[in-house]
């Protein structure tokens, strides 16, 4: 008899296979006092191990590209953090071995993060992974990571570190299930970019025994344990039919009655362009430029480097639109030369546009580089600012764009509830809105996107979040301007229909999700989408909102 477990589905598709567990045991080195003469050697060992792990993470990022590269480069920066290294050296000088010094220094930093507000607490898993890799290298034991297997399997873990998720082989890892994480966690985002079915925030996942056959449905968030052969065959057949329908959907995004909904791609740089164009992206709805700045956290990249990267992306979409987000630094993306290191809660401090307004030369340099990159190209360039709170923020950004001589539409991201509530006021200064539903949910519900314990509040189906989406879309329509969604909510095919019904004018997502969203939109009329949107907003919970929308769209 089979058992069905329920978590949060974060990446479409169905996978059937045997369970393999991730080896993530914390390695605690023994406590041993070293002599004064051993201190220099142990400090050198620590430095070499830290640098080796940082280089390995950077190399993994270069191989993976896209979203994964930014996440892994951020982890490499963690490993090289000068304050952490200084703490390691102090502990070794006091008599700890290299491995014990690393372990204790990271433990102290871990405690600071865990107590620094839920936004930064979500970085603890990344920090633990860096620590384990350094300690493993020093102790001469295998690195934590994906288990070896000579046949495909479903990976089950407490959580997945970005370094593991980034290089998963989809031909071996059929899908994955984690006990922690949320719909907008790094693991979820990377799963979607890989096209691997995934379910997160599933309590008790690790209690499923090694070798047990499970069926993972990344759309519904269900994991069926020990399904019969007949049930397995039915699930695979259903998945194949779904895939065939997806593959048959071609052309621009539109509802069944021809209402156009441009489907755009979220990218981090030129490396993501080929996947976007192959998936039929009509342009770029979110170009995350901070990835350019992670190569060196001590200074901004040169204008020449910026121009070259921006132009590569712009040239790939000669007939489309490319929406560029200017540097979003701060919070979980700190840069030494920009962001203060002593904020009690960086998520609510100086980040995004606030950082750039404090450092106008960085914003000016980026805008001028974009202007040069777009010169002579037919592409429709649009530029937007992150973390805009009100009309004053929007005005400051629009003035900076004009001062830089940028011939592009200027817009803002709606990630803060105040910007959604006062969207019509904000639109007096700029030409479009782009809803970042990941951060908008986080700030609306005071629920960190990296913390699995509050994943129900990060769910983009939450009716209160849909209310804010509707408010912003209505304001844009009243002003005759556009309002897109570039958060991970757009990657959910069913939710994409609801967002369209709420008045959203474009949807941007990871390339792997584009075919699913295109196929689902094409099956429903705009009127059906509008009724589904109303039904979802009338619900009292995320689960009820999804059920209500599904009932409308399925004709029940």
Order of alpha helices (4+ residues) and beta strands (2+ residues): beta-beta-beta-alpha-alpha-alpha-alpha-alpha-alpha-beta-alpha-beta-alpha-beta-beta-beta-alpha-beta-alpha-beta-alpha-alpha-beta-alpha-alpha-beta-alpha-beta-alpha-alpha-beta-alpha-alpha-alpha-beta-alpha-beta-alpha-alpha-alpha
